Amino acid sequence: MWLDSEIGSAASLWEFENIGVLGYFTMGVVKLEIRCPQTVNGIGLDPDPDWSFDALLPEIDSLEKKLNVSSSVPLPFTKTKSREFYAENGIKRSPNAFVMRISDEEFEDSEGEAEEVHDRGLVKATRFNCDEFYLSDDDSDNESSLQVQTYFMNEVGLVESALVELTHEHQLGVREEIRSKISSLETDFMNESEKSSSAHVKVDKYREARREVERKFDVQYQRRLAEALDNHLTAVQRDHELKSQIAERRIRSDAAHEEAKRREKALQEERLRQEKAKAEAEMQAKLKAEEAKRVALEAERRAAKEAAEREADKASKANTSEVSQTEALGGPTATSSVVLNAQPKGSDADKTMKSYSAGNMLRAAESALNLERERLQKLKELDERNQSLRSSSNEDFGSTERHIARLIRQIRGTKDNVRTKATELIKIFNNPRCPQTISIASFAKKVVSHCESPDNAAFACGHVIVLVTSQFPQAMDLLVAELQRACIYTVPKHISYSKSAFESKVAYWKAIGYREDDGKIESTKDYLKRLESYMKLYGALVQTEVAGGQNVHGLKEGWAWLARFLNALPANIYTAVALNAFLQMAGFALFRKYKSQFMKLLNIISENFLNALRAQQDPELRPIMAEIQSYLEDKKFLQEPEGRALQGSLLSSVMVPDSDYQESYHQPNRYFY
């Protein structure tokens, strides 16, 4: 369908917004074309539709109104109301879309823009209202733009006016619908905006609420943390104050204990001084009595000698043969008057020995025998006193003796162990519930008995003995007396075998220290083992030196023993074992003190003692000879014996003291190390 109108030379493109009609003006000719798809609401749109005139009139009227509104010059006709056309059946026809086309034959000189539009087919253009469009010619000059242009429409018929009116009404409906949709969209948009704003507000409020809650939680946590820290500091301060109070009480208690201990020690020293003075007085009295007795015996001996000489003179005058016989069977001289008196009275040796010459059987230095006699006498008197104490007292001292034996068995080669055992033994000696003489006698016996075992720690025992006897000097002589009674070679002395002096070989063995068990004498091998143990203890004892204490039987006594041994004792299996054991334990200390003098004694051993052993050609002497020879040749006296230096600690051997002596165990002693 074609519509011609005089609307100028400019070409404009417009579009009906809702019905999908595309139109543009070119050189005064309007062309309308429906966009694809060509079906709207089930009604097909075709360039040549089968439509009636009644349906076209409303559209023409609408278009006419549109043109009248947009034109600045009044049109030749104006309609206030569009006509209504009815179909053959009397039903009002609804307005339908239509297509307006512009013929290409009438515009052959159109510009390239119109051709480009035809080539593209249908192109969506910018929407506009027909009553507001402005048409201008791009080729017009400034003068045409300043002049008022009037547009006139050719006279149209009823159909055209109806079409215009129909178009106008359709546009109004479409516009109203668009407005309603825009309003609805704006309302929806506002609602969504309000919802979004409300959601943002809620989110902000929730965030602020969470921040406030977190802040409160943080404040509460900080408060709890501060309270916990304050409680902890308060507890620490309270604990510190409690510890300070405990330390102060402990210091006061220790001070009081030290004061009590000092007083007790002063009393003990005073008592010891008195006992020592009493013992010295008794000893002086006994010495005087012995001296008087000795003088009396000497006088009797001289009188007997004079009587014998007188009888001899008488007999010589009577018969020369009788004189010779009398001289042969005469009384003992001064050189043969010494007999074996080192053994205590009542021993087996006294019962089995006969009269014999000491010069032939007993080999010992006179000074050693005198010291032995004095020590044995002290030991005998101590035993008698203890017997009287036991009989007069209802107390049972067996527990104290067992405790002493247990402490001695627990001695190990560590400083802590030695210090602990010595401290406990001293405490036992100071215990007023048990007489000191009983404790000392038990200590001497248990030490000698313990040293018989081959695994005893001789050096550690020596340290304990020196530490104890430095506080109780009288205990040293008693212990040495027990040791000399158990082993005659600690004197040193040796008894030679004589058939005239001993009833049997067994009697001789008993005299030199063999033991008899159930009527059976022990073997020489077992006896030599015990002899070696005794001599090792004696050698360890004489060479022991401790800080803060004095060894009253030290290296001086050891040097004297070695000199007396080499001067008086013969070379045999017994003396060889005794000498080797003594050198192994005390040789190192003797060499450090006496140097060249000790080397001279070693030369005597090598030249005299070993040669005397070799001369016997006894196979049993070879092992002990080899040991002594190795000691001399390898100069083992330059090496410190194993176990001489006490170890710092030995965890596997440290014993826990009894509960009765915990206090003594934990308190240091100023006399030791």
Number of C-alpha atoms within 10 A of each C-alpha: 15 12 16 16 16 14 23 18 17 17 21 18 21 19 23 23 16 14 17 20 21 24 25 21 23 21 19 21 23 23 20 24 24 24 19 12 9 15 14 14 6 7 10 12 20 14 14 9 11 8 10 13 16 22 23 28 27 33 30 27 30 27 26 28 28 23 23 21 15 16 19 12 13 14 17 10 11 12 14 8 12 22 20 15 19 15 12 10 6 8 9 13 16 13 17 18 26 23 20 20 21 22 14 12 7 10 13 9 9 13 11 9 10 16 13 10 13 12 10 8 12 15 14 14 14 11 12 13 14 20 15 12 14 11 16 16 14 9 9 11 9 8 7 12 11 8 8 9 13 13 17 15 16 12 12 15 11 17 19 22 27 31 29 26 29 31 28 25 22 22 22 14 13 16 16 12 13 14 12 12 12 13 12 12 12 12 12 12 13 12 12 12 12 12 12 12 12 12 12 12 12 12 12 12 12 12 12 12 12 12 12 12 12 12 12 12 12 12 12 12 12 12 12 12 12 12 12 12 12 12 12 12 12 12 12 12 12 12 12 12 12 12 12 12 12 12 12 12 12 12 12 12 12 14 12 12 12 12 12 12 13 12 12 13 13 12 12 14 13 12 12 13 12 12 12 13 12 12 13 12 12 12 13 12 12 12 13 12 12 12 12 12 12 12 12 12 12 12 12 12 17 13 12 14 16 12 12 16 16 12 14 19 14 13 18 17 11 11 11 11 11 15 18 14 14 18 16 9 9 13 15 13 10 9 9 13 13 15 13 16 12 17 18 14 11 8 11 14 21 15 12 16 19 14 10 19 17 17 13 12 16 19 19 22 18 13 11 18 18 12 14 24 17 16 21 22 15 17 21 16 12 17 15 12 14 18 12 11 15 15 10 9 9 8 11 10 15 10 9 18 21 13 15 22 18 13 19 23 17 15 24 25 24 20 18 19 24 24 21 26 26 25 23 22 22 18 14 21 23 16 13 10 11 16 16 16 17 20 22 26 19 18 24 20 18 21 22 22 16 19 24 17 13 14 9 20 21 27 26 25 26 25 26 26 23 26 29 25 23 19 15 15 15 16 22 21 21 23 24 22 26 21 24 23 22 19 23 20 26 24 23 25 24 19 20 13 18 16 12 12 17 20 14 14 12 15 19 22 20 17 21 22 17 22 17 13 8 6 7 9 14 14 11 13 9 12 18 16 15 20 24 24 25 30 27 28 27 26 29 28 27 25 25 24 17 15 9 11 16 16 22 16 19 17 21 13 13 22 20 12 21 16 15 19 25 18 12 16 19 20 21 16 17 18 20 21 22 23 22 20 24 25 23 21 27 26 27 19 24 21 15 12 12 12 11 11 12 18 15 11 15 17 12 14 19 16 11 14 20 18 14 15 19 16 9 11 10 11 8 9 17 13 11 16 20 12 16 21 16 12 18 17 10 11 12 15 20 13 11 15 16 10 15 20 13 17 13 11 14 14 8 6 13 17 16 11 16 11 9 8 15 12 12 16 19 10 11 13 13 7 14 16 13
